[in-house]
């Protein structure tokens, strides 16, 4: 029976939030890049974004939004995929060196303060011209790091958009299954 070394390597990439400061010491001298997101339904935009983020340094660390944070931001029906599963999927990506679940409150700022990365990567549509005044940018200043804004890699792809499309297809399919063409004409009036 073959041994699955990939499973072990993926598990080694997953760290807890409370161990970030220890990891920071271990990575001293490396250019550490940090980015964060919900990653509810992994898609090509995510993988391209993380690949672009990795190109800004030596080590890429990804913070995954907790279930609680996503519920606060997106609503009670989200996330679709549990935080542990999302974290494992991100850890399985070649470009990611470490991944952790962020705390539900002040997620990015708390993570920056604990990690003190060299670079914090954010997608361009999440930040406006006043980003220098954001709590995240101020935290990066205290760490003597910088914020790098990158273009969204899948501009027309999002987890929310995928969920909406899947829901509309399901509704249309089920609607057509239960209503005959004659019934449809009658409904349209």
Secondary structure, DSSP 8 states (H G I E B T S, - for coil): ----HHHHHHHHHB--GGGHHHHHHHTTTS-EEEEEE--SS--HHHHHHHHHHHTTSSEEEEEE--HHHHHHHH-TT--SS-HHHHHHHHHTSTT-SEEEE--SSSHHHHHHHHH--SEEEEEGGG--TTGGGSHHHHHHHHTT-EEEEE--SSTT--HHHHHHHHHHHHHHHHHHHHS-HHHHHHHH-
